[in-house]
Amino acid sequence: MHGTFIWHELMTPDTAAAKAFYGPLLGWEPTDMDMGDFTYTTFAISGFPMGVTGMMTLSDEMKGQGIPPNWTGYIHVDDVDKTAAEYESNGGAIHRAPEDIPGIGRFAVVADPQGAVVCIMTPQMPDGETGSWPTPGSTGTVGWNELMAGDWEKVWDFYAARFGWQKDMAVDMDAMGIYQTFKLGERGIGGMMTKRPEMPMPYWGFYFIVPAIDAAVEKVKSLGGQVLMEPHPVPGGSWIAACQDPQGAYFNLTAGAR
């Protein structure tokens, strides 16, 4: 469906170390694929061998451009070229022009008018197939997509026009301002708020689902990662924690239990 996050991808300087970290933490099983001039790794969960996330090496060229280890998201669009052009004509930017991945789909890397980067993609499905995805809420999948915007109120209309998102619950975070959740149809898929001043730039962040938050953060620490924000409850009954993997990529954890 146009406007849905369909894939999440890690760019890291050490793929072997990332496998050793995320596998035990999230129950992921890696599969390496030879793509010719590079290796792409997919991570699968039980019952979904096609994979729920991917990983590739952060190249020297990317490092030279100042790109740090990071997680990024892919948003399904009906027409990559059209959406990329709309990004550019409405104050955003195209960081990587639309191109095809044979047998996979067509994608582009774009940034909103405030600089937050995301990928857009039209998957290439075999004839007669529409794709299958894990049940929402499955352990090991991304349960929430979050934009830390330069000013969320100013960028909201940009995203709503591109992806058809609708405002859902608005949460007053006191001094931090409003946290605006959004949905597509009846399904809540993410939230956005204005970033704190000390954050260097706007960015998209992602929440991986774990069974229980306390055990997961202890696992992060034992595997060499850092817990940047200890577990705390959020509206709706869930618990969240902010973390960083040993190579420096930022991610979040979420669970329905402490």
C-alpha positions, 0 to 999 in steps of 0.5 A: 500500500502506498505510504506504508513502511515496507523495509528497514536497512542497516548501513554498518562498517562491520557486518560480521559484528552487526550479525553477532549483535542483532541476531541474539538481541532480536532473534534474527537469522542472517542470509547473505546474498551475492549482489555482484560487487557487494554482499547484501544480508537479510535478517529473517524471523521465525515463520518469515524466512524472506526476511524482515530487515536488511544490511549492507556495508557502509562504504568508504565513499559513504564514510567520506560523505559523512554518512554514519552507521545508520538505520533507514526505512523504505516507504512503498510508493506507487511510482518512485519517479513521480514521488521523487520529483514531488520531493524535489519540487516541494522543497525536498531533495533527491540524494540518489536518483531513482534506479532499478534493483533487478528482481527487487524493485525500483527505489530512490533516496530522498530527504524532506525539506528539513533534511530527514532522509528516507528511501522510497520504493516500488517493489517488483513482485512476481506475477500473481503475487502481492507480497506477504508480511509478518503480522503487525506486532511480531517480535523482531519486526519494526513496530513504530517509525518516528520522525524527529523533525526540524519543526513537525508542524511545518513538515506535516503537510509535506508528508501527508501530501506525499503518502496519504498519512492522517493525523491520529493521537496527539500527545502533549510532552510538556516542554518537549511539545506535541508528539503527533502520531499518524496512521494510514487507513486504520493502522497507526504506523508512526509518530513525529515531533520537533527534535531537541535543539542538541540533536544535530539534524532531523532524522527517522528512527525505528522501534524494534519489538521485543518481548520484554524491555528490561531483559532486552536492554540488559542484552544490549549492554551484554552484547557491547551496545549502549543504552542511551535512554533507560526504559520508560512507559509511553501512552498506550501501555508500551515501554521503550528504550533508546539504544546504540549498537557497537558500531554506532547505529542508533535504534529503539526498542519497544515492548508491551511488558516491562 
